[in-house]
Amino acid sequence: MRPEHVAANRLIDIALTGKRKTYRAELDKIRAGSSAVAYDNIVRLAAMQYRMQTQDHRYMSWRAEWMRQNRNDN
């Protein structure tokens, strides 16, 4: 899984909890550790997948893989 996918998955997981301060802190952390292009890609991927997941209940392959890994860890 690409680093952009991992970061986007973390953003989605936080967004699903509804914790805005935590979400903004994660965005700041990503912005500080990434180039502008990478940051834009991460935010775009997270927004697109979040909409697909909450509205259509569809998952991109990288999100489905992340969810499978997290389910097996619990």
PQR file of N, CA, C, O and H, with PARSE charges and radii, in Angstrom:
ATOM      1  N   MET A   1       0.842  -1.170   0.000 -0.4000 1.5000
ATOM      2  CA  MET A   1       0.000   0.000   0.000 -0.0000 2.0000
ATOM      3  C   MET A   1       0.897   1.246   0.000  0.5500 1.7000
ATOM      4  O   MET A   1       1.874   1.320   0.745 -0.5500 1.4000
ATOM      5  N   ARG A   2       0.555   2.197  -0.826 -0.4000 1.5000
ATOM      6  CA  ARG A   2       1.353   3.414  -0.957 -0.0000 2.0000
ATOM      7  C   ARG A   2       1.207   4.294   0.292  0.5500 1.7000
ATOM      8  O   ARG A   2       0.179   4.248   0.968 -0.5500 1.4000
ATOM      9  H   ARG A   2      -0.238   2.137  -1.432  0.4000 1.0000
ATOM     10  N   PRO A   3       2.234   5.091   0.595 -0.5600 1.5000
ATOM     11  CA  PRO A   3       2.167   5.972   1.773  0.2800 2.0000
ATOM     12  C   PRO A   3       0.975   6.941   1.718  0.5500 1.7000
ATOM     13  O   PRO A   3       0.402   7.287   2.751 -0.5500 1.4000
ATOM     14  N   GLU A   4       0.608   7.375   0.501 -0.4000 1.5000
ATOM     15  CA  GLU A   4      -0.547   8.263   0.360 -0.0000 2.0000
ATOM     16  C   GLU A   4      -1.825   7.559   0.784  0.5500 1.7000
ATOM     17  O   GLU A   4      -2.715   8.171   1.376 -0.5500 1.4000
ATOM     18  H   GLU A   4       1.074   7.094  -0.339  0.4000 1.0000
ATOM     19  N   HIS A   5      -1.912   6.267   0.478 -0.4000 1.5000
ATOM     20  CA  HIS A   5      -3.102   5.500   0.849 -0.0000 2.0000
ATOM     21  C   HIS A   5      -3.183   5.312   2.362  0.5500 1.7000
ATOM     22  O   HIS A   5      -4.264   5.393   2.947 -0.5500 1.4000
ATOM     23  H   HIS A   5      -1.190   5.770  -0.003  0.4000 1.0000
ATOM     24  N   VAL A   6      -2.043   5.064   2.987 -0.4000 1.5000
ATOM     25  CA  VAL A   6      -2.018   4.892   4.443 -0.0000 2.0000
ATOM     26  C   VAL A   6      -2.459   6.190   5.131  0.5500 1.7000
ATOM     27  O   VAL A   6      -3.267   6.166   6.059 -0.5500 1.4000
ATOM     28  H   VAL A   6      -1.165   4.998   2.512  0.4000 1.0000
ATOM     29  N   ALA A   7      -1.922   7.315   4.666 -0.4000 1.5000
ATOM     30  CA  ALA A   7      -2.289   8.609   5.255 -0.0000 2.0000
ATOM     31  C   ALA A   7      -3.761   8.918   5.024  0.5500 1.7000
ATOM     32  O   ALA A   7      -4.437   9.413   5.925 -0.5500 1.4000
ATOM     33  H   ALA A   7      -1.266   7.335   3.911  0.4000 1.0000
ATOM     34  N   ALA A   8      -4.263   8.632   3.828 -0.4000 1.5000
ATOM     35  CA  ALA A   8      -5.678   8.871   3.529 -0.0000 2.0000
ATOM     36  C   ALA A   8      -6.567   7.985   4.403  0.5500 1.7000
ATOM     37  O   ALA A   8      -7.612   8.428   4.879 -0.5500 1.4000
ATOM     38  H   ALA A   8      -3.713   8.230   3.096  0.4000 1.0000
ATOM     39  N   ASN A   9      -6.153   6.740   4.614 -0.4000 1.5000
ATOM     40  CA  ASN A   9      -6.926   5.836   5.471 -0.0000 2.0000
ATOM     41  C   ASN A   9      -6.986   6.348   6.905  0.5500 1.7000
ATOM     42  O   ASN A   9      -8.029   6.275   7.555 -0.5500 1.4000
ATOM     43  H   ASN A   9      -5.304   6.380   4.228  0.4000 1.0000
ATOM     44  N   ARG A  10      -5.861   6.868   7.394 -0.4000 1.5000
ATOM     45  CA  ARG A  10      -5.870   7.427   8.749 -0.0000 2.0000
ATOM     46  C   ARG A  10      -6.832   8.606   8.840  0.5500 1.7000
ATOM     47  O   ARG A  10      -7.561   8.745   9.822 -0.5500 1.4000
ATOM     48  H   ARG A  10      -5.014   6.927   6.866  0.4000 1.0000
ATOM     49  N   LEU A  11      -6.831   9.458   7.810 -0.4000 1.5000
ATOM     50  CA  LEU A  11      -7.763  10.597   7.793 -0.0000 2.0000
ATOM     51  C   LEU A  11      -9.212  10.125   7.791  0.5500 1.7000
ATOM     52  O   LEU A  11     -10.046  10.668   8.515 -0.5500 1.4000
ATOM     53  H   LEU A  11      -6.239   9.345   7.012  0.4000 1.0000
ATOM     54  N   ILE A  12      -9.506   9.127   6.986 -0.4000 1.5000
ATOM     55  CA  ILE A  12     -10.874   8.607   6.908 -0.0000 2.0000
ATOM     56  C   ILE A  12     -11.302   8.028   8.251  0.5500 1.7000
ATOM     57  O   ILE A  12     -12.416   8.275   8.711 -0.5500 1.4000
ATOM     58  H   ILE A  12      -8.828   8.687   6.398  0.4000 1.0000
ATOM     59  N   ASP A  13     -10.417   7.256   8.879 -0.4000 1.5000
ATOM     60  CA  ASP A  13     -10.744   6.663  10.176 -0.0000 2.0000
ATOM     61  C   ASP A  13     -11.062   7.744  11.208  0.5500 1.7000
ATOM     62  O   ASP A  13     -11.993   7.603  12.001 -0.5500 1.4000
ATOM     63  H   ASP A  13      -9.511   7.055   8.505  0.4000 1.0000
ATOM     64  N   ILE A  14     -10.278   8.822  11.189 -0.4000 1.5000
ATOM     65  CA  ILE A  14     -10.526   9.925  12.124 -0.0000 2.0000
ATOM     66  C   ILE A  14     -11.818  10.642  11.770  0.5500 1.7000
ATOM     67  O   ILE A  14     -12.594  10.995  12.657 -0.5500 1.4000
ATOM     68  H   ILE A  14      -9.522   8.937  10.546  0.4000 1.0000
ATOM     69  N   ALA A  15     -12.057  10.861  10.473 -0.4000 1.5000
ATOM     70  CA  ALA A  15     -13.278  11.545  10.037 -0.0000 2.0000
ATOM     71  C   ALA A  15     -14.523  10.774  10.469  0.5500 1.7000
ATOM     72  O   ALA A  15     -15.534  11.377  10.828 -0.5500 1.4000
ATOM     73  H   ALA A  15     -11.426  10.574   9.752  0.4000 1.0000
ATOM     74  N   LEU A  16     -14.454   9.464  10.436 -0.4000 1.5000
ATOM     75  CA  LEU A  16     -15.610   8.650  10.821 -0.0000 2.0000
ATOM     76  C   LEU A  16     -15.912   8.741  12.318  0.5500 1.7000
ATOM     77  O   LEU A  16     -17.034   8.460  12.740 -0.5500 1.4000
ATOM     78  H   LEU A  16     -13.633   8.973  10.145  0.4000 1.0000
ATOM     79  N   THR A  17     -14.918   9.133  13.123 -0.4000 1.5000
ATOM     80  CA  THR A  17     -15.164   9.303  14.556 -0.0000 2.0000
ATOM     81  C   THR A  17     -15.815  10.646  14.857  0.5500 1.7000
ATOM     82  O   THR A  17     -16.457  10.808  15.895 -0.5500 1.4000
ATOM     83  H   THR A  17     -14.007   9.361  12.780  0.4000 1.0000
ATOM     84  N   GLY A  18     -15.651  11.619  13.945 -0.4000 1.5000
ATOM     85  CA  GLY A  18     -16.241  12.933  14.149 -0.0000 2.0000
ATOM     86  C   GLY A  18     -15.418  13.867  15.016  0.5500 1.7000
ATOM     87  O   GLY A  18     -15.918  14.911  15.435 -0.5500 1.4000
ATOM     88  H   GLY A  18     -15.129  11.488  13.102  0.4000 1.0000
ATOM     89  N   LYS A  19     -14.190  13.527  15.291 -0.4000 1.5000
ATOM     90  CA  LYS A  19     -13.334  14.351  16.146 -0.0000 2.0000
ATOM     91  C   LYS A  19     -12.586  15.368  15.288  0.5500 1.7000
ATOM     92  O   LYS A  19     -11.562  15.047  14.685 -0.5500 1.4000
ATOM     93  H   LYS A  19     -13.784  12.679  14.950  0.4000 1.0000
ATOM     94  N   ARG A  20     -13.100  16.588  15.236 -0.4000 1.5000
ATOM     95  CA  ARG A  20     -12.546  17.614  14.354 -0.0000 2.0000
ATOM     96  C   ARG A  20     -11.140  18.043  14.739  0.5500 1.7000
ATOM     97  O   ARG A  20     -10.293  18.227  13.864 -0.5500 1.4000
ATOM     98  H   ARG A  20     -13.932  16.849  15.726  0.4000 1.0000
ATOM     99  N   LYS A  21     -10.874  18.207  16.025 -0.4000 1.5000
ATOM    100  CA  LYS A  21      -9.547  18.640  16.455 -0.0000 2.0000
ATOM    101  C   LYS A  21      -8.494  17.596  16.098  0.5500 1.7000
ATOM    102  O   LYS A  21      -7.398  17.939  15.656 -0.5500 1.4000
ATOM    103  H   LYS A  21     -11.562  18.058  16.736  0.4000 1.0000
ATOM    104  N   THR A  22      -8.825  16.342  16.290 -0.4000 1.5000
ATOM    105  CA  THR A  22      -7.904  15.262  15.943 -0.0000 2.0000
ATOM    106  C   THR A  22      -7.670  15.234  14.437  0.5500 1.7000
ATOM    107  O   THR A  22      -6.547  15.025  13.980 -0.5500 1.4000
ATOM    108  H   THR A  22      -9.716  16.063  16.649  0.4000 1.0000
ATOM    109  N   TYR A  23      -8.737  15.445  13.671 -0.4000 1.5000
ATOM    110  CA  TYR A  23      -8.642  15.464  12.216 -0.0000 2.0000
ATOM    111  C   TYR A  23      -7.733  16.601  11.754  0.5500 1.7000
ATOM    112  O   TYR A  23      -6.863  16.404  10.905 -0.5500 1.4000
ATOM    113  H   TYR A  23      -9.650  15.615  14.043  0.4000 1.0000
ATOM    114  N   ARG A  24      -7.939  17.778  12.313 -0.4000 1.5000
ATOM    115  CA  ARG A  24      -7.103  18.929  11.934 -0.0000 2.0000
ATOM    116  C   ARG A  24      -5.654  18.725  12.350  0.5500 1.7000
ATOM    117  O   ARG A  24      -4.743  19.131  11.629 -0.5500 1.4000
ATOM    118  H   ARG A  24      -8.645  17.938  13.002  0.4000 1.0000
ATOM    119  N   ALA A  25      -5.431  18.112  13.488 -0.4000 1.5000
ATOM    120  CA  ALA A  25      -4.060  17.823  13.930 -0.0000 2.0000
ATOM    121  C   ALA A  25      -3.382  16.852  12.962  0.5500 1.7000
ATOM    122  O   ALA A  25      -2.206  17.015  12.638 -0.5500 1.4000
ATOM    123  H   ALA A  25      -6.172  17.782  14.074  0.4000 1.0000
ATOM    124  N   GLU A  26      -4.120  15.853  12.506 -0.4000 1.5000
ATOM    125  CA  GLU A  26      -3.570  14.890  11.540 -0.0000 2.0000
ATOM    126  C   GLU A  26      -3.280  15.584  10.211  0.5500 1.7000
ATOM    127  O   GLU A  26      -2.258  15.307   9.584 -0.5500 1.4000
ATOM    128  H   GLU A  26      -5.076  15.721  12.769  0.4000 1.0000
ATOM    129  N   LEU A  27      -4.160  16.477   9.777 -0.4000 1.5000
ATOM    130  CA  LEU A  27      -3.909  17.237   8.549 -0.0000 2.0000
ATOM    131  C   LEU A  27      -2.635  18.063   8.670  0.5500 1.7000
ATOM    132  O   LEU A  27      -1.826  18.104   7.743 -0.5500 1.4000
ATOM    133  H   LEU A  27      -4.990  16.702  10.287  0.4000 1.0000
ATOM    134  N   ASP A  28      -2.458  18.717   9.808 -0.4000 1.5000
ATOM    135  CA  ASP A  28      -1.251  19.522  10.034 -0.0000 2.0000
ATOM    136  C   ASP A  28       0.005  18.656  10.010  0.5500 1.7000
ATOM    137  O   ASP A  28       1.035  19.056   9.467 -0.5500 1.4000
ATOM    138  H   ASP A  28      -3.115  18.683  10.561  0.4000 1.0000
ATOM    139  N   LYS A  29      -0.091  17.465  10.603 -0.4000 1.5000
ATOM    140  CA  LYS A  29       1.033  16.542  10.628 -0.0000 2.0000
ATOM    141  C   LYS A  29       1.391  16.086   9.213  0.5500 1.7000
ATOM    142  O   LYS A  29       2.567  16.004   8.861 -0.5500 1.4000
ATOM    143  H   LYS A  29      -0.928  17.141  11.044  0.4000 1.0000
ATOM    144  N   ILE A  30       0.377  15.794   8.410 -0.4000 1.5000
ATOM    145  CA  ILE A  30       0.599  15.368   7.025 -0.0000 2.0000
ATOM    146  C   ILE A  30       1.184  16.520   6.215  0.5500 1.7000
ATOM    147  O   ILE A  30       2.111  16.323   5.428 -0.5500 1.4000
ATOM    148  H   ILE A  30      -0.579  15.861   8.696  0.4000 1.0000
ATOM    149  N   ARG A  31       0.644  17.717   6.408 -0.4000 1.5000
ATOM    150  CA  ARG A  31       1.128  18.892   5.671 -0.0000 2.0000
ATOM    151  C   ARG A  31       2.602  19.155   5.989  0.5500 1.7000
ATOM    152  O   ARG A  31       3.377  19.503   5.098 -0.5500 1.4000
ATOM    153  H   ARG A  31      -0.109  17.876   7.047  0.4000 1.0000
ATOM    154  N   ALA A  32       2.986  18.989   7.247 -0.4000 1.5000
ATOM    155  CA  ALA A  32       4.367  19.244   7.654 -0.0000 2.0000
ATOM    156  C   ALA A  32       5.330  18.199   7.091  0.5500 1.7000
ATOM    157  O   ALA A  32       6.488  18.514   6.817 -0.5500 1.4000
ATOM    158  H   ALA A  32       2.357  18.706   7.970  0.4000 1.0000
ATOM    159  N   GLY A  33       4.874  16.977   6.917 -0.4000 1.5000
ATOM    160  CA  GLY A  33       5.755  15.902   6.483 -0.0000 2.0000
ATOM    161  C   GLY A  33       5.670  15.534   5.021  0.5500 1.7000
ATOM    162  O   GLY A  33       6.290  14.560   4.593 -0.5500 1.4000
ATOM    163  H   GLY A  33       3.933  16.721   7.139  0.4000 1.0000
ATOM    164  N   SER A  34       4.910  16.295   4.241 -0.4000 1.5000
ATOM    165  CA  SER A  34       4.710  15.947   2.835 -0.0000 2.0000
ATOM    166  C   SER A  34       4.933  17.155   1.944  0.5500 1.7000
ATOM    167  O   SER A  34       4.878  18.301   2.391 -0.5500 1.4000
ATOM    168  H   SER A  34       4.406  17.086   4.589  0.4000 1.0000
ATOM    169  N   SER A  35       5.186  16.873   0.676 -0.4000 1.5000
ATOM    170  CA  SER A  35       5.256  17.954  -0.299 -0.0000 2.0000
ATOM    171  C   SER A  35       3.832  18.446  -0.567  0.5500 1.7000
ATOM    172  O   SER A  35       2.860  17.794  -0.184 -0.5500 1.4000
ATOM    173  H   SER A  35       5.231  15.942   0.312  0.4000 1.0000
ATOM    174  N   ALA A  36       3.721  19.579  -1.213 -0.4000 1.5000
ATOM    175  CA  ALA A  36       2.401  20.140  -1.515 -0.0000 2.0000
ATOM    176  C   ALA A  36       1.606  19.209  -2.421  0.5500 1.7000
ATOM    177  O   ALA A  36       0.398  19.051  -2.245 -0.5500 1.4000
ATOM    178  H   ALA A  36       4.510  20.108  -1.524  0.4000 1.0000
ATOM    179  N   VAL A  37       2.273  18.595  -3.383 -0.4000 1.5000
ATOM    180  CA  VAL A  37       1.592  17.685  -4.312 -0.0000 2.0000
ATOM    181  C   VAL A  37       1.104  16.440  -3.571  0.5500 1.7000
ATOM    182  O   VAL A  37      -0.031  16.006  -3.769 -0.5500 1.4000
ATOM    183  H   VAL A  37       3.254  18.723  -3.526  0.4000 1.0000
ATOM    184  N   ALA A  38       1.949  15.869  -2.726 -0.4000 1.5000
ATOM    185  CA  ALA A  38       1.565  14.681  -1.965 -0.0000 2.0000
ATOM    186  C   ALA A  38       0.405  15.008  -1.022  0.5500 1.7000
ATOM    187  O   ALA A  38      -0.534  14.223  -0.897 -0.5500 1.4000
ATOM    188  H   ALA A  38       2.871  16.221  -2.565  0.4000 1.0000
ATOM    189  N   TYR A  39       0.469  16.158  -0.364 -0.4000 1.5000
ATOM    190  CA  TYR A  39      -0.603  16.568   0.546 -0.0000 2.0000
ATOM    191  C   TYR A  39      -1.925  16.690  -0.213  0.5500 1.7000
ATOM    192  O   TYR A  39      -2.956  16.201   0.249 -0.5500 1.4000
ATOM    193  H   TYR A  39       1.232  16.797  -0.466  0.4000 1.0000
ATOM    194  N   ASP A  40      -1.895  17.341  -1.375 -0.4000 1.5000
ATOM    195  CA  ASP A  40      -3.111  17.478  -2.183 -0.0000 2.0000
ATOM    196  C   ASP A  40      -3.668  16.117  -2.591  0.5500 1.7000
ATOM    197  O   ASP A  40      -4.880  15.905  -2.558 -0.5500 1.4000
ATOM    198  H   ASP A  40      -1.058  17.739  -1.751  0.4000 1.0000
ATOM    199  N   ASN A  41      -2.783  15.193  -2.977 -0.4000 1.5000
ATOM    200  CA  ASN A  41      -3.223  13.848  -3.360 -0.0000 2.0000
ATOM    201  C   ASN A  41      -3.854  13.112  -2.185  0.5500 1.7000
ATOM    202  O   ASN A  41      -4.885  12.458  -2.344 -0.5500 1.4000
ATOM    203  H   ASN A  41      -1.798  15.366  -3.004  0.4000 1.0000
ATOM    204  N   ILE A  42      -3.250  13.212  -1.020 -0.4000 1.5000
ATOM    205  CA  ILE A  42      -3.768  12.532   0.169 -0.0000 2.0000
ATOM    206  C   ILE A  42      -5.153  13.053   0.518  0.5500 1.7000
ATOM    207  O   ILE A  42      -6.071  12.272   0.769 -0.5500 1.4000
ATOM    208  H   ILE A  42      -2.413  13.743  -0.891  0.4000 1.0000
ATOM    209  N   VAL A  43      -5.301  14.363   0.534 -0.4000 1.5000
ATOM    210  CA  VAL A  43      -6.589  14.966   0.885 -0.0000 2.0000
ATOM    211  C   VAL A  43      -7.652  14.621  -0.155  0.5500 1.7000
ATOM    212  O   VAL A  43      -8.797  14.333   0.193 -0.5500 1.4000
ATOM    213  H   VAL A  43      -4.555  14.997   0.330  0.4000 1.0000
ATOM    214  N   ARG A  44      -7.270  14.650  -1.433 -0.4000 1.5000
ATOM    215  CA  ARG A  44      -8.213  14.320  -2.508 -0.0000 2.0000
ATOM    216  C   ARG A  44      -8.652  12.864  -2.415  0.5500 1.7000
ATOM    217  O   ARG A  44      -9.841  12.566  -2.529 -0.5500 1.4000
ATOM    218  H   ARG A  44      -6.340  14.884  -1.716  0.4000 1.0000
ATOM    219  N   LEU A  45      -7.697  11.951  -2.206 -0.4000 1.5000
ATOM    220  CA  LEU A  45      -8.032  10.530  -2.072 -0.0000 2.0000
ATOM    221  C   LEU A  45      -8.950  10.282  -0.871  0.5500 1.7000
ATOM    222  O   LEU A  45      -9.929   9.542  -0.969 -0.5500 1.4000
ATOM    223  H   LEU A  45      -6.731  12.192  -2.113  0.4000 1.0000
ATOM    224  N   ALA A  46      -8.625  10.906   0.251 -0.4000 1.5000
ATOM    225  CA  ALA A  46      -9.439  10.715   1.459 -0.0000 2.0000
ATOM    226  C   ALA A  46     -10.848  11.243   1.257  0.5500 1.7000
ATOM    227  O   ALA A  46     -11.816  10.594   1.652 -0.5500 1.4000
ATOM    228  H   ALA A  46      -7.830  11.507   0.331  0.4000 1.0000
ATOM    229  N   ALA A  47     -10.973  12.419   0.645 -0.4000 1.5000
ATOM    230  CA  ALA A  47     -12.304  13.003   0.426 -0.0000 2.0000
ATOM    231  C   ALA A  47     -13.128  12.147  -0.523  0.5500 1.7000
ATOM    232  O   ALA A  47     -14.312  11.909  -0.287 -0.5500 1.4000
ATOM    233  H   ALA A  47     -10.187  12.946   0.324  0.4000 1.0000
ATOM    234  N   MET A  48     -12.498  11.687  -1.597 -0.4000 1.5000
ATOM    235  CA  MET A  48     -13.214  10.876  -2.582 -0.0000 2.0000
ATOM    236  C   MET A  48     -13.686   9.561  -1.960  0.5500 1.7000
ATOM    237  O   MET A  48     -14.840   9.169  -2.133 -0.5500 1.4000
ATOM    238  H   MET A  48     -11.536  11.880  -1.789  0.4000 1.0000
ATOM    239  N   GLN A  49     -12.791   8.880  -1.233 -0.4000 1.5000
ATOM    240  CA  GLN A  49     -13.164   7.603  -0.618 -0.0000 2.0000
ATOM    241  C   GLN A  49     -14.198   7.800   0.480  0.5500 1.7000
ATOM    242  O   GLN A  49     -15.111   6.985   0.611 -0.5500 1.4000
ATOM    243  H   GLN A  49     -11.853   9.199  -1.092  0.4000 1.0000
ATOM    244  N   TYR A  50     -14.078   8.853   1.265 -0.4000 1.5000
ATOM    245  CA  TYR A  50     -15.042   9.106   2.342 -0.0000 2.0000
ATOM    246  C   TYR A  50     -16.441   9.277   1.760  0.5500 1.7000
ATOM    247  O   TYR A  50     -17.405   8.712   2.277 -0.5500 1.4000
ATOM    248  H   TYR A  50     -13.337   9.515   1.158  0.4000 1.0000
ATOM    249  N   ARG A  51     -16.555  10.057   0.680 -0.4000 1.5000
ATOM    250  CA  ARG A  51     -17.870  10.242   0.034 -0.0000 2.0000
ATOM    251  C   ARG A  51     -18.405   8.920  -0.500  0.5500 1.7000
ATOM    252  O   ARG A  51     -19.578   8.597  -0.309 -0.5500 1.4000
ATOM    253  H   ARG A  51     -15.772  10.516   0.260  0.4000 1.0000
ATOM    254  N   MET A  52     -17.539   8.152  -1.173 -0.4000 1.5000
ATOM    255  CA  MET A  52     -17.980   6.869  -1.717 -0.0000 2.0000
ATOM    256  C   MET A  52     -18.429   5.931  -0.603  0.5500 1.7000
ATOM    257  O   MET A  52     -19.430   5.227  -0.735 -0.5500 1.4000
ATOM    258  H   MET A  52     -16.586   8.414  -1.327  0.4000 1.0000
ATOM    259  N   GLN A  53     -17.684   5.930   0.488 -0.4000 1.5000
ATOM    260  CA  GLN A  53     -17.978   5.014   1.587 -0.0000 2.0000
ATOM    261  C   GLN A  53     -19.263   5.390   2.310  0.5500 1.7000
ATOM    262  O   GLN A  53     -20.066   4.515   2.636 -0.5500 1.4000
ATOM    263  H   GLN A  53     -16.871   6.502   0.596  0.4000 1.0000
ATOM    264  N   THR A  54     -19.469   6.671   2.564 -0.4000 1.5000
ATOM    265  CA  THR A  54     -20.634   7.089   3.347 -0.0000 2.0000
ATOM    266  C   THR A  54     -21.898   7.205   2.513  0.5500 1.7000
ATOM    267  O   THR A  54     -22.993   6.980   3.027 -0.5500 1.4000
ATOM    268  H   THR A  54     -18.818   7.382   2.300  0.4000 1.0000
ATOM    269  N   GLN A  55     -21.771   7.551   1.236 -0.4000 1.5000
ATOM    270  CA  GLN A  55     -22.956   7.742   0.400 -0.0000 2.0000
ATOM    271  C   GLN A  55     -23.335   6.487  -0.381  0.5500 1.7000
ATOM    272  O   GLN A  55     -24.513   6.143  -0.475 -0.5500 1.4000
ATOM    273  H   GLN A  55     -20.880   7.733   0.819  0.4000 1.0000
ATOM    274  N   ASP A  56     -22.348   5.812  -0.934 -0.4000 1.5000
ATOM    275  CA  ASP A  56     -22.621   4.681  -1.831 -0.0000 2.0000
ATOM    276  C   ASP A  56     -22.233   3.336  -1.253  0.5500 1.7000
ATOM    277  O   ASP A  56     -22.560   2.300  -1.832 -0.5500 1.4000
ATOM    278  H   ASP A  56     -21.391   6.092  -0.858  0.4000 1.0000
ATOM    279  N   HIS A  57     -21.543   3.329  -0.126 -0.4000 1.5000
ATOM    280  CA  HIS A  57     -21.057   2.096   0.503 -0.0000 2.0000
ATOM    281  C   HIS A  57     -20.162   1.310  -0.446  0.5500 1.7000
ATOM    282  O   HIS A  57     -20.224   0.082  -0.514 -0.5500 1.4000
ATOM    283  H   HIS A  57     -21.277   4.171   0.345  0.4000 1.0000
ATOM    284  N   ARG A  58     -19.312   2.064  -1.193 -0.4000 1.5000
ATOM    285  CA  ARG A  58     -18.328   1.442  -2.088 -0.0000 2.0000
ATOM    286  C   ARG A  58     -16.937   1.746  -1.549  0.5500 1.7000
ATOM    287  O   ARG A  58     -16.714   2.769  -0.902 -0.5500 1.4000
ATOM    288  H   ARG A  58     -19.262   3.061  -1.138  0.4000 1.0000
ATOM    289  N   TYR A  59     -16.008   0.838  -1.830 -0.4000 1.5000
ATOM    290  CA  TYR A  59     -14.655   0.983  -1.324 -0.0000 2.0000
ATOM    291  C   TYR A  59     -13.653   0.823  -2.463  0.5500 1.7000
ATOM    292  O   TYR A  59     -13.797  -0.042  -3.327 -0.5500 1.4000
ATOM    293  H   TYR A  59     -16.190   0.008  -2.356  0.4000 1.0000
ATOM    294  N   MET A  60     -12.630   1.682  -2.441 -0.4000 1.5000
ATOM    295  CA  MET A  60     -11.514   1.489  -3.360 -0.0000 2.0000
ATOM    296  C   MET A  60     -10.683   0.333  -2.827  0.5500 1.7000
ATOM    297  O   MET A  60     -10.767  -0.001  -1.645 -0.5500 1.4000
ATOM    298  H   MET A  60     -12.513   2.385  -1.739  0.4000 1.0000
ATOM    299  N   SER A  61      -9.890  -0.272  -3.680 -0.4000 1.5000
ATOM    300  CA  SER A  61      -9.131  -1.466  -3.275 -0.0000 2.0000
ATOM    301  C   SER A  61      -8.218  -1.172  -2.091  0.5500 1.7000
ATOM    302  O   SER A  61      -8.084  -2.011  -1.201 -0.5500 1.4000
ATOM    303  H   SER A  61      -9.821  -0.001  -4.640  0.4000 1.0000
ATOM    304  N   TRP A  62      -7.586  -0.001  -2.060 -0.4000 1.5000
ATOM    305  CA  TRP A  62      -6.681   0.306  -0.959 -0.0000 2.0000
ATOM    306  C   TRP A  62      -7.426   0.501   0.345  0.5500 1.7000
ATOM    307  O   TRP A  62      -6.883   0.193   1.406 -0.5500 1.4000
ATOM    308  H   TRP A  62      -7.695   0.681  -2.783  0.4000 1.0000
ATOM    309  N   ARG A  63      -8.655   1.003   0.303 -0.4000 1.5000
ATOM    310  CA  ARG A  63      -9.456   1.160   1.525 -0.0000 2.0000
ATOM    311  C   ARG A  63      -9.946  -0.210   2.009  0.5500 1.7000
ATOM    312  O   ARG A  63      -9.947  -0.484   3.209 -0.5500 1.4000
ATOM    313  H   ARG A  63      -9.096   1.253  -0.559  0.4000 1.0000
ATOM    314  N   ALA A  64     -10.352  -1.046   1.092 -0.4000 1.5000
ATOM    315  CA  ALA A  64     -10.811  -2.387   1.457 -0.0000 2.0000
ATOM    316  C   ALA A  64      -9.667  -3.188   2.084  0.5500 1.7000
ATOM    317  O   ALA A  64      -9.868  -3.909   3.061 -0.5500 1.4000
ATOM    318  H   ALA A  64     -10.351  -0.823   0.117  0.4000 1.0000
ATOM    319  N   GLU A  65      -8.474  -3.053   1.518 -0.4000 1.5000
ATOM    320  CA  GLU A  65      -7.307  -3.745   2.082 -0.0000 2.0000
ATOM    321  C   GLU A  65      -7.015  -3.246   3.495  0.5500 1.7000
ATOM    322  O   GLU A  65      -6.730  -4.046   4.387 -0.5500 1.4000
ATOM    323  H   GLU A  65      -8.310  -2.467   0.724  0.4000 1.0000
ATOM    324  N   TRP A  66      -7.082  -1.939   3.705 -0.4000 1.5000
ATOM    325  CA  TRP A  66      -6.859  -1.333   5.027 -0.0000 2.0000
ATOM    326  C   TRP A  66      -7.879  -1.874   6.025  0.5500 1.7000
ATOM    327  O   TRP A  66      -7.522  -2.214   7.154 -0.5500 1.4000
ATOM    328  H   TRP A  66      -7.314  -1.289   2.981  0.4000 1.0000
ATOM    329  N   MET A  67      -9.134  -1.953   5.619 -0.4000 1.5000
ATOM    330  CA  MET A  67     -10.187  -2.427   6.523 -0.0000 2.0000
ATOM    331  C   MET A  67      -9.996  -3.900   6.861  0.5500 1.7000
ATOM    332  O   MET A  67     -10.231  -4.318   7.995 -0.5500 1.4000
ATOM    333  H   MET A  67      -9.424  -1.677   4.702  0.4000 1.0000
ATOM    334  N   ARG A  68      -9.569  -4.684   5.876 -0.4000 1.5000
ATOM    335  CA  ARG A  68      -9.302  -6.111   6.143 -0.0000 2.0000
ATOM    336  C   ARG A  68      -8.154  -6.260   7.139  0.5500 1.7000
ATOM    337  O   ARG A  68      -8.230  -7.079   8.054 -0.5500 1.4000
ATOM    338  H   ARG A  68      -9.379  -4.344   4.955  0.4000 1.0000
ATOM    339  N   GLN A  69      -7.102  -5.480   6.966 -0.4000 1.5000
ATOM    340  CA  GLN A  69      -5.958  -5.559   7.877 -0.0000 2.0000
ATOM    341  C   GLN A  69      -6.356  -5.154   9.291  0.5500 1.7000
ATOM    342  O   GLN A  69      -5.955  -5.799  10.259 -0.5500 1.4000
ATOM    343  H   GLN A  69      -7.040  -4.815   6.222  0.4000 1.0000
ATOM    344  N   ASN A  70      -7.132  -4.104   9.409 -0.4000 1.5000
ATOM    345  CA  ASN A  70      -7.543  -3.636  10.737 -0.0000 2.0000
ATOM    346  C   ASN A  70      -8.505  -4.609  11.395  0.5500 1.7000
ATOM    347  O   ASN A  70      -8.475  -4.765  12.616 -0.5500 1.4000
ATOM    348  H   ASN A  70      -7.458  -3.580   8.622  0.4000 1.0000
ATOM    349  N   ARG A  71      -9.340  -5.254  10.636 -0.4000 1.5000
ATOM    350  CA  ARG A  71     -10.270  -6.235  11.195 -0.0000 2.0000
ATOM    351  C   ARG A  71      -9.491  -7.432  11.746  0.5500 1.7000
ATOM    352  O   ARG A  71      -9.839  -7.983  12.790 -0.5500 1.4000
ATOM    353  H   ARG A  71      -9.365  -5.128   9.644  0.4000 1.0000
ATOM    354  N   ASN A  72      -8.438  -7.823  11.033 -0.4000 1.5000
ATOM    355  CA  ASN A  72      -7.636  -8.976  11.477 -0.0000 2.0000
ATOM    356  C   ASN A  72      -6.785  -8.624  12.691  0.5500 1.7000
ATOM    357  O   ASN A  72      -6.435  -9.506  13.474 -0.5500 1.4000
ATOM    358  H   ASN A  72      -8.156  -7.375  10.185  0.4000 1.0000
ATOM    359  N   ASP A  73      -6.447  -7.343  12.857 -0.4000 1.5000
ATOM    360  CA  ASP A  73      -5.646  -6.932  14.010 -0.0000 2.0000
ATOM    361  C   ASP A  73      -6.446  -6.930  15.304  0.5500 1.7000
ATOM    362  O   ASP A  73      -5.872  -7.104  16.379 -0.5500 1.4000
ATOM    363  H   ASP A  73      -6.731  -6.627  12.220  0.4000 1.0000
ATOM    364  N   ASN A  74      -7.750  -6.738  15.225 -0.4000 1.5000
ATOM    365  CA  ASN A  74      -8.581  -6.639  16.440 -0.0000 2.0000
ATOM    366  C   ASN A  74      -8.918  -7.955  17.024  0.5500 1.7000
ATOM    367  O   ASN A  74      -9.607  -8.020  18.042 -0.5500 1.4000
ATOM    368  H   ASN A  74      -8.217  -6.596  14.352  0.4000 1.0000
TER
END
